[in-house]
Amino acid sequence: MKKHISNCFTLGNLMLGITALVLVLRNDFQAASLMILLAGVFDGLDGKVARRMNSTSFFGKELDSLSDMVSFGVAPAILMYAQFYQVQTIFWYFLFPAFFALCGAIRLARFNTLNISEYFLGIPIPLAGGLVAVFGLFARESSLLWVSVLLISLGFLMISNIKVPKY
């Protein structure tokens, strides 16, 4: 039982990511942004709880990455698409949010294959997704240029070789 407590936090993260997606479908972008940020709280707790209870596992690491992909990759991308791009008539505009989500997937796959404990390589997807959520909270009528620059920049930062201190 003890080993599953941290996974409950991970599943809470995933549930909040799914909730964010449902809220986007209902055009409640503010609440969706808040769900993504709250998912970040759960994501921050799951690893701490697992280490404190000495219950880290390969299963937990994989579940965490899958949850992070939904909450901090897919949900922020769909949020930005729905909030800023869907009214556009230019079909290929969906590529900017898709690029962000794809970079998030690459970042998570790389994280799961590397064994680096001193730092993150590239910015973590919860940080990138959280920044997108904050942008979604405060940017009402933002220029598509700025939204696109944000998504592309964060995408490249996730897959970069920049060493980011672990927090």
N, CA and C of each residue as an Amber inpcrd file, in Angstrom:
protein
   501
   0.8260000  -1.2010000   0.0000000   0.0000000   0.0000000   0.0000000
   0.8620000   1.2530000   0.0000000   1.9230000   1.2370000   0.7930000
   2.7960000   2.4010000   0.9260000   3.3720000   2.8340000  -0.4210000
   3.7040000   1.8460000  -1.2650000   4.3410000   2.1770000  -2.5320000
   3.3840000   2.8330000  -3.5220000   2.0940000   2.7710000  -3.2610000
   1.1240000   3.3440000  -4.1880000   0.7080000   4.7670000  -3.8210000
   1.0960000   5.2470000  -2.6680000   0.6880000   6.5940000  -2.2500000
   1.2120000   7.6410000  -3.2230000   2.4830000   7.5440000  -3.5970000
   3.0310000   8.5290000  -4.5340000   2.3490000   8.4260000  -5.8930000
   1.9600000   7.2000000  -6.2960000   1.2530000   7.0440000  -7.5680000
  -0.1210000   7.7070000  -7.5340000  -0.7110000   7.8270000  -6.3640000
  -1.9880000   8.5460000  -6.2380000  -1.8050000  10.0210000  -6.5780000
  -0.6840000  10.6060000  -6.1650000  -0.3900000  11.9910000  -6.5370000
  -0.1780000  12.0970000  -8.0440000   0.5120000  11.1180000  -8.6210000
   0.7400000  11.1110000 -10.0660000  -0.5830000  11.0170000 -10.8110000
  -1.4720000  10.1530000 -10.3460000  -2.7860000  10.0330000 -10.9770000
  -3.6190000  11.2950000 -10.7760000  -3.4120000  11.9810000  -9.6500000
  -4.0590000  13.2810000  -9.4520000  -3.5850000  14.2790000 -10.4930000
  -2.2900000  14.2830000 -10.7760000  -1.7230000  15.1190000 -11.8320000
  -2.4190000  14.8010000 -13.1550000  -2.4980000  13.5180000 -13.5000000
  -3.1300000  13.1010000 -14.7520000  -4.5980000  13.5080000 -14.8020000
  -5.3150000  13.3120000 -13.7120000  -6.7350000  13.6760000 -13.6650000
  -6.9250000  15.1700000 -13.8820000  -6.0410000  15.9710000 -13.3090000
  -6.1350000  17.4190000 -13.5000000  -5.8290000  17.8010000 -14.9470000
  -4.9080000  17.0870000 -15.5840000  -4.6320000  17.3310000 -17.0010000
  -5.8310000  16.9980000 -17.8680000  -6.4800000  15.8780000 -17.5780000
  -7.6890000  15.5010000 -18.3130000  -8.7930000  16.5240000 -18.0610000
  -8.9160000  16.9660000 -16.8220000  -9.9150000  17.9900000 -16.4860000
  -9.6390000  19.2740000 -17.2600000  -8.3730000  19.6450000 -17.3830000
  -8.0150000  20.8370000 -18.1620000  -8.4840000  20.6880000 -19.6070000
  -8.2970000  19.5110000 -20.1830000  -8.7360000  19.2890000 -21.5660000
 -10.2510000  19.4050000 -21.7010000 -10.9830000  18.8570000 -20.7390000
 -12.4480000  18.9670000 -20.7660000 -12.8650000  20.4350000 -20.6430000
 -12.1960000  21.1770000 -19.7750000 -12.5170000  22.5990000 -19.6180000
 -12.2090000  23.3900000 -20.8870000 -11.1620000  23.0160000 -21.6060000
 -10.8720000  23.6610000 -22.8920000 -12.0210000  23.4010000 -23.8580000
 -12.5180000  22.1710000 -23.8870000 -13.6510000  21.8460000 -24.7630000
 -14.8750000  22.6910000 -24.4310000 -14.9770000  23.1080000 -23.1780000
 -16.1060000  23.9430000 -22.7420000 -15.7820000  25.4330000 -22.8500000
 -14.6370000  25.7590000 -23.4470000 -14.1720000  27.1430000 -23.6170000
 -13.9370000  27.8620000 -22.2980000 -13.6350000  27.1370000 -21.2610000
 -13.3060000  27.7300000 -19.9640000 -11.7810000  27.7230000 -19.8170000
 -11.1480000  28.6490000 -20.5280000  -9.6900000  28.6740000 -20.6260000
  -9.0200000  29.0490000 -19.3110000  -9.6540000  29.9130000 -18.5420000
  -9.0840000  30.2990000 -17.2500000  -9.0160000  29.0920000 -16.3110000
 -10.1210000  28.3760000 -16.1970000 -10.1440000  27.1990000 -15.3180000
  -9.1910000  26.1200000 -15.8280000  -9.0930000  25.9620000 -17.1470000
  -8.1600000  24.9790000 -17.7100000  -6.7280000  25.3310000 -17.3360000
  -6.3880000  26.6040000 -17.4230000  -5.0450000  27.0500000 -17.0360000
  -4.7770000  26.7440000 -15.5690000  -5.7620000  26.9850000 -14.7320000
  -5.5980000  26.7030000 -13.3010000  -5.4240000  25.2070000 -13.0370000
  -6.1210000  24.3640000 -13.7890000  -5.9760000  22.9080000 -13.6150000
  -4.5610000  22.4580000 -13.9870000  -3.9980000  23.0550000 -15.0280000
  -2.6250000  22.7190000 -15.4260000  -1.6570000  23.1240000 -14.3190000
  -1.8590000  24.3080000 -13.7550000  -0.9800000  24.7600000 -12.6700000
  -1.1380000  23.8870000 -11.4280000  -2.3640000  23.4950000 -11.1180000
  -2.5940000  22.6130000  -9.9730000  -1.9780000  21.2260000 -10.2190000
  -2.0120000  20.7730000 -11.4570000  -1.3480000  19.5070000 -11.8000000
   0.1380000  19.5940000 -11.4860000   0.7090000  20.7890000 -11.6520000
   2.1190000  20.9870000 -11.3140000   2.3940000  20.7750000  -9.8390000
   1.4520000  21.1500000  -8.9980000   1.6050000  20.9270000  -7.5560000
   1.6420000  19.4210000  -7.2830000   0.7060000  18.6880000  -7.8740000
   0.6750000  17.2330000  -7.6820000   1.9370000  16.5830000  -8.2340000
   2.4050000  17.0790000  -9.3790000   3.6240000  16.5320000  -9.9730000
   4.8330000  16.7830000  -9.0740000   4.8580000  17.9220000  -8.4370000
   5.9610000  18.2220000  -7.5280000   5.9410000  17.3590000  -6.2800000
   4.7590000  16.9250000  -5.8860000   4.6350000  16.1240000  -4.6650000
   4.8960000  14.6380000  -4.8750000   4.5640000  14.1120000  -6.0490000
   4.6610000  12.6540000  -6.2150000   6.0750000  12.1250000  -6.0320000
   7.0510000  12.7800000  -6.6160000   8.4330000  12.3330000  -6.4620000
   8.9490000  12.4970000  -5.0480000   8.5810000  13.6150000  -4.4280000
   9.0070000  13.8470000  -3.0380000   8.4340000  12.7760000  -2.1070000
   7.1640000  12.4580000  -2.2970000   6.5220000  11.4290000  -1.4690000
   7.1750000  10.0680000  -1.7210000   7.4420000   9.7460000  -2.9780000
   8.0590000   8.4530000  -3.3020000   9.4400000   8.3270000  -2.6690000
  10.2290000   9.3900000  -2.7400000  11.5720000   9.3340000  -2.1410000
  11.5030000   9.2770000  -0.6220000  10.6170000  10.0630000  -0.0310000
  10.4950000  10.0670000   1.4270000  10.0250000   8.7120000   1.9520000
   9.1480000   8.0440000   1.2130000   8.6150000   6.7480000   1.6510000
   9.4310000   5.5790000   1.0940000  10.5370000   5.9190000   0.4310000
  11.4010000   4.8970000  -0.1640000  10.5950000   3.9490000  -1.0580000
   9.7650000   4.5520000  -1.9220000   8.8950000   3.7400000  -2.7750000
   9.0270000   4.1150000  -4.2520000  10.2160000   4.5940000  -4.6560000
  10.4150000   4.8970000  -6.0680000  10.4120000   3.5960000  -6.8640000
   9.9300000   3.6790000  -8.1070000   9.8690000   2.4760000  -8.9380000
   9.9040000   2.8650000 -10.4070000  10.2500000   1.9100000 -11.2430000
  10.2150000   2.1180000 -12.6880000   8.7840000   2.4200000 -13.1300000
   7.8240000   1.6930000 -12.5660000   6.4140000   1.9300000 -12.8770000
   6.0270000   3.3750000 -12.5650000   6.4210000   3.8580000 -11.3900000
   6.1000000   5.2290000 -10.9960000   6.7140000   6.2510000 -11.9280000
   7.9510000   6.0090000 -12.3600000   8.6250000   6.9250000 -13.2860000
   7.8930000   6.9770000 -14.6220000   7.4850000   5.8190000 -15.1300000
   6.7580000   5.7670000 -16.3990000   5.3840000   6.4260000 -16.2790000
   4.6770000   6.1340000 -15.1980000   3.3650000   6.7400000 -14.9720000
   3.4890000   8.2560000 -14.8770000   4.5450000   8.7230000 -14.2250000
   4.7860000  10.1560000 -14.0950000   4.9860000  10.7950000 -15.4670000
   5.7710000  10.1620000 -16.3220000   6.0110000  10.7230000 -17.6540000
   4.7400000  10.7530000 -18.4930000   3.9540000   9.6930000 -18.4260000
   2.6920000   9.6770000 -19.1740000   1.7460000  10.7640000 -18.6640000
   1.6860000  10.9230000 -17.3610000   0.8400000  11.9670000 -16.7680000
   1.3330000  13.3490000 -17.1630000   2.6530000  13.5380000 -17.1260000
   3.2300000  14.8300000 -17.5090000   2.9400000  15.1620000 -18.9670000
   2.9550000  14.1630000 -19.8360000   2.6770000  14.4170000 -21.2470000
   1.2700000  14.9630000 -21.4300000   0.3170000  14.3990000 -20.7030000
  -1.0650000  14.8830000 -20.8060000  -1.1910000  16.2700000 -20.1800000
  -0.7220000  16.4120000 -18.9360000  -0.9490000  17.6440000 -18.1750000
  -0.1140000  18.8240000 -18.6480000   1.1050000  18.5650000 -19.1210000
   2.0170000  19.6710000 -19.4390000   2.4480000  19.7090000 -20.8900000
   2.0220000  18.7140000 -21.6800000   2.3150000  18.7120000 -23.1050000
   1.0500000  18.9080000 -23.9230000   0.1250000  17.9600000 -23.8040000
  -1.0970000  18.0030000 -24.6060000  -2.0510000  19.0970000 -24.1280000
  -2.3330000  19.1530000 -22.8310000  -3.3090000  20.1410000 -22.3300000
  -2.8930000  21.5850000 -22.6440000  -1.6410000  22.0030000 -22.3880000
  -1.2640000  23.3760000 -22.7450000  -1.3250000  23.6310000 -24.2570000
  -0.9460000  22.6310000 -25.0640000  -0.9930000  22.8030000 -26.5160000
  -2.4270000  22.9980000 -26.9980000  -3.3310000  22.1650000 -26.5090000
  -4.7380000  22.2790000 -26.9080000  -5.3390000  23.5750000 -26.3650000
  -4.9460000  23.9600000 -25.1580000  -5.3990000  25.2340000 -24.5880000
  -5.0110000  26.3940000 -25.4960000  -3.7510000  26.4340000 -25.9270000
  -3.3040000  27.5310000 -26.7850000  -4.0010000  27.4910000 -28.1340000
  -4.1840000  26.2980000 -28.6830000  -4.8850000  26.1900000 -29.9590000
  -6.3090000  26.7280000 -29.8310000  -7.0200000  26.2810000 -28.8230000
  -8.4180000  26.6900000 -28.6530000  -8.5360000  28.1710000 -28.3230000
  -7.6150000  28.6730000 -27.5060000  -7.7140000  30.0510000 -27.0410000
  -7.2810000  31.0560000 -28.1080000  -6.3060000  30.6870000 -28.9340000
  -5.7330000  31.6860000 -29.8370000  -5.7680000  31.3240000 -31.3140000
  -5.7440000  30.0580000 -31.6580000  -5.5770000  29.6910000 -33.0570000
  -6.8420000  29.2250000 -33.7610000  -7.7990000  28.6490000 -33.0560000
  -8.9120000  27.9920000 -33.7340000  -9.7580000  28.9410000 -34.5640000
  -9.7260000  30.2300000 -34.2670000 -10.5180000  31.1870000 -35.0360000
  -9.8310000  31.5700000 -36.3420000  -8.6000000  31.1370000 -36.5190000
  -7.8510000  31.4770000 -37.7230000  -8.2870000  30.5930000 -38.8850000
  -8.2240000  31.1550000 -40.0740000  -8.5970000  30.3860000 -41.2570000
  -7.4050000  29.6630000 -41.8730000  -6.2180000  29.9420000 -41.3910000
  -5.0220000  29.3050000 -41.9430000  -4.8360000  27.9550000 -41.2540000
  -4.9750000  26.8960000 -42.0250000  -4.9830000  25.5380000 -41.4880000
  -3.7180000  25.1890000 -40.7160000  -2.5680000  25.5410000 -41.2260000
  -1.3090000  25.0790000 -40.6270000  -0.9800000  25.7280000 -39.2990000
  -1.7930000  26.6280000 -38.7950000  -1.5250000  27.2370000 -37.4870000
  -1.5230000  26.2130000 -36.3500000  -2.1770000  25.0710000 -36.5510000
  -2.1630000  24.0560000 -35.5020000  -0.7530000  23.5050000 -35.2690000
   0.1620000  23.7510000 -36.2010000   1.5200000  23.2120000 -36.0770000
   2.2850000  23.7980000 -34.8960000   1.9970000  25.0310000 -34.5000000
   2.7220000  25.6330000 -33.3760000   2.4110000  24.9230000 -32.0540000
   1.1380000  24.7520000 -31.7050000   0.8550000  23.9720000 -30.4940000
   1.3150000  22.5140000 -30.6260000   1.1920000  21.9350000 -31.8150000
   1.6400000  20.5500000 -32.0110000   3.1460000  20.4400000 -31.7970000
   3.9070000  21.4120000 -32.2750000   5.3610000  21.4140000 -32.0860000
   5.7040000  21.3960000 -30.6000000   5.0030000  22.2080000 -29.8230000
   5.2240000  22.2500000 -28.3770000   5.0040000  20.8630000 -27.7620000
   3.8840000  20.2260000 -28.1000000   3.5700000  18.9070000 -27.5370000
   4.5800000  17.8520000 -27.9940000   4.9860000  17.8970000 -29.2480000
   5.9670000  16.9290000 -29.7530000   7.3120000  17.0840000 -29.0520000
   7.7320000  18.3240000 -28.8410000   8.9870000  18.5510000 -28.1100000
   8.8700000  18.0410000 -26.6760000   7.7000000  18.1960000 -26.0840000
   7.4770000  17.6610000 -24.7420000   7.6310000  16.1510000 -24.7090000
   7.1200000  15.4720000 -25.7340000   7.2450000  14.0130000 -25.8040000
   8.7100000  13.6030000 -25.9530000   9.4380000  14.3210000 -26.7950000
  10.8660000  14.0330000 -26.9780000  11.6060000  14.2530000 -25.6670000
  11.2880000  15.3370000 -24.9910000  11.9600000  15.6600000 -23.7330000
  11.7290000  14.5570000 -22.6880000  10.4920000  14.0900000 -22.5890000
  10.1790000  13.0380000 -21.6180000  10.8490000  11.7140000 -21.9810000
  10.8650000  11.3700000 -23.2570000  11.5290000  10.1320000 -23.6810000
  13.0210000  10.2060000 -23.3800000  13.6270000  11.3520000 -23.6390000
  15.0560000  11.5100000 -23.3510000  15.3080000  11.4310000 -21.8520000
  14.4420000  12.0710000 -21.0630000  14.5860000  12.0470000 -19.6060000
  14.5490000  10.6150000 -19.0760000  13.6480000   9.8120000 -19.6260000
  13.5060000   8.4330000 -19.1500000  14.6680000   7.5350000 -19.5480000
  15.4460000   7.9430000 -20.5440000  16.5690000   7.1090000 -20.9740000
  17.9050000   7.5600000 -20.3940000  17.9630000   8.7720000 -19.8710000
  19.2010000   9.2770000 -19.2740000  19.1750000   9.0510000 -17.7720000
  20.3320000   8.9460000 -17.2020000  20.4280000   8.7760000 -15.7530000
  21.2560000   9.9210000 -15.1780000  20.6960000  11.1170000 -15.2490000
  21.3770000  12.3110000 -14.7470000  20.6400000  12.7680000 -13.5000000
  21.3350000  12.8430000 -12.3900000  20.6560000  13.2070000 -11.1430000
  20.9950000  14.6180000 -10.6700000  22.0380000  15.2190000 -11.2210000
  22.4630000  16.5350000 -10.7250000  21.6720000  17.6910000 -11.3400000
  21.1510000  17.5060000 -12.5410000  20.4870000  18.5950000 -13.2520000
  19.5120000  18.0110000 -14.2780000  18.6660000  18.8960000 -14.8240000
  17.8020000  18.5290000 -15.9440000  18.5210000  18.9170000 -17.2280000
  18.3490000  18.1500000 -18.2790000  18.8700000  18.5050000 -19.5890000
  17.7060000  19.0750000 -20.3840000  17.7210000  20.3820000 -20.6020000
  16.5750000  21.0770000 -21.1670000  15.5980000  21.4020000 -20.0510000
  14.7130000  22.3630000 -20.3000000  13.7770000  22.7130000 -19.2310000
  12.7460000  21.5930000 -19.0780000  12.3550000  21.2920000 -17.8590000
  11.3670000  20.2280000 -17.6320000  10.0050000  20.5920000 -18.2280000
   9.2960000  19.5940000 -18.6930000   7.9840000  19.8270000 -19.2920000
   6.9820000  20.4410000 -18.3100000   7.0100000  20.1240000 -16.9980000
   6.0750000  20.8200000 -16.1070000   6.3250000  22.3340000 -16.0610000
   7.5860000  22.7390000 -16.1570000   7.8960000  24.1690000 -16.1830000
   7.3760000  24.8000000 -17.4670000   7.6350000  24.1600000 -18.6030000
   7.1720000  24.6960000 -19.8840000   5.6460000  24.7590000 -19.9330000
   4.9940000  23.6750000 -19.5350000   3.5300000  23.6560000 -19.5330000
   2.9430000  24.6580000 -18.5580000   3.6000000  24.8230000 -17.4130000
   3.1520000  25.8110000 -16.4330000   3.2630000  27.2320000 -16.9620000
   4.3470000  27.5210000 -17.6820000   4.5040000  28.8560000 -18.2740000
   3.4280000  29.1230000 -19.3220000   3.1030000  28.1130000 -20.1080000
   2.0220000  28.2620000 -21.0910000   0.6950000  28.5120000 -20.3760000
   0.4510000  27.8080000 -19.2830000  -0.7900000  27.9950000 -18.5230000
  -0.8740000  29.4010000 -17.9430000   0.2300000  29.9090000 -17.4190000
   0.2490000  31.2840000 -16.8950000  -0.0360000  32.2670000 -18.0270000
   0.5680000  32.0370000 -19.1740000   0.3010000  32.8790000 -20.3410000
  -1.1880000  32.8410000 -20.6750000  -1.7800000  31.6390000 -20.6260000
  -3.2030000  31.4910000 -20.9110000  -4.0950000  32.2220000 -19.9230000
  -3.6230000  32.3430000 -18.6940000  -4.4020000  33.0650000 -17.6800000
  -4.4510000  34.5610000 -17.9410000  -3.3380000  35.1120000 -18.3950000
  -3.2250000  36.5670000 -18.4510000  -3.2850000  37.1590000 -19.8520000
  -3.1330000  36.3660000 -20.8660000  -3.1420000  36.8890000 -22.2350000
  -4.5440000  36.7690000 -22.8110000  -5.1970000  37.8690000 -22.9310000
  -6.5690000  37.8510000 -23.4500000  -6.5720000  37.9080000 -24.9870000
  -6.1610000  38.9870000 -25.5100000  -6.1680000  39.2030000 -26.9580000
  -4.7370000  39.3050000 -27.4530000  -3.9660000  38.3030000 -27.1740000
  -2.5560000  38.3400000 -27.5310000  -2.3740000  38.1140000 -29.0280000
  -1.2930000  38.6480000 -29.5180000  -0.9250000  38.4700000 -30.9080000
  -0.5390000  37.0140000 -31.1610000  -0.9460000  36.4990000 -32.3020000
  -0.5600000  35.1390000 -32.6640000   0.9490000  35.0130000 -32.7790000
   1.6040000  36.1090000 -33.1190000   3.0620000  36.0840000 -33.2010000
   3.6560000  35.7350000 -31.8430000   3.1780000  36.3790000 -30.7680000
   3.7260000  36.1280000 -29.4300000   3.3950000  34.7290000 -28.9290000
   2.2010000  34.2650000 -29.2230000   1.8240000  32.9080000 -28.8270000
   2.7240000  31.9020000 -29.5470000   2.9360000  32.1300000 -30.8280000
   3.7830000  31.2350000 -31.6170000   5.2220000  31.2540000 -31.1290000
   5.7450000  32.4380000 -30.8450000   7.1140000  32.5580000 -30.3300000
   7.2400000  31.8240000 -28.9970000   6.2470000  31.9760000 -28.1310000
   6.2670000  31.2900000 -26.8340000   6.3180000  29.7740000 -27.0150000
   5.4280000  29.2350000 -27.8390000   5.3550000  27.7850000 -28.0190000
   6.6170000  27.2220000 -28.6730000   7.1230000  27.9080000 -29.6720000
   8.3350000  27.4330000 -30.3490000   9.5400000  27.5380000 -29.4220000
   9.6580000  28.6580000 -28.7130000  10.7990000  28.8430000 -27.8040000
  10.8000000  27.7990000 -26.6970000   9.6590000  27.5990000 -26.0650000
   9.5900000  26.6020000 -24.9920000   9.8170000  25.1930000 -25.5330000
   9.3250000  24.9240000 -26.7360000   9.5740000  23.6220000 -27.3510000
  11.0630000  23.3680000 -27.5240000  11.7640000  24.3380000 -28.0940000
  13.2080000  24.1770000 -28.2800000  13.9470000  24.1040000 -26.9480000
  13.5030000  24.8650000 -25.9620000  14.1620000  24.8140000 -24.6510000
  13.9930000  23.4490000 -23.9840000  12.8510000  22.7900000 -24.2250000
  12.6520000  21.4610000 -23.6380000  13.6190000  20.4370000 -24.2230000
  13.9400000  20.5560000 -25.4990000  14.8070000  19.5580000 -26.1360000
  16.2510000  20.0360000 -26.2520000  16.5480000  21.1620000 -25.6370000
  17.9040000  21.7060000 -25.6850000  18.8430000  20.9140000 -24.7800000
  20.1120000  21.2380000 -24.8760000  21.1270000  20.6290000 -24.0070000
  21.5070000  21.5480000 -22.8550000  20.6690000  22.5280000 -22.5790000
  20.9130000  23.4460000 -21.4670000  20.7780000  22.6750000 -20.1570000
  21.7500000  22.8490000 -19.2790000  21.7030000  22.2020000 -17.9670000
  20.9140000  23.0930000 -17.0130000  19.8130000  22.5710000 -16.5260000
  18.9290000  23.3050000 -15.6260000  19.0370000  22.6660000 -14.2420000
  19.3710000  23.4660000 -13.2120000  19.4760000  22.8880000 -11.8590000
  18.1530000  22.2570000 -11.4250000  18.2530000  21.1360000 -10.7300000
  17.0380000  20.4930000 -10.2060000  16.5000000  21.3130000  -9.0470000
  15.2000000  21.4480000  -8.9920000  14.5580000  22.2190000  -7.9290000
  13.8700000  21.3230000  -6.9610000
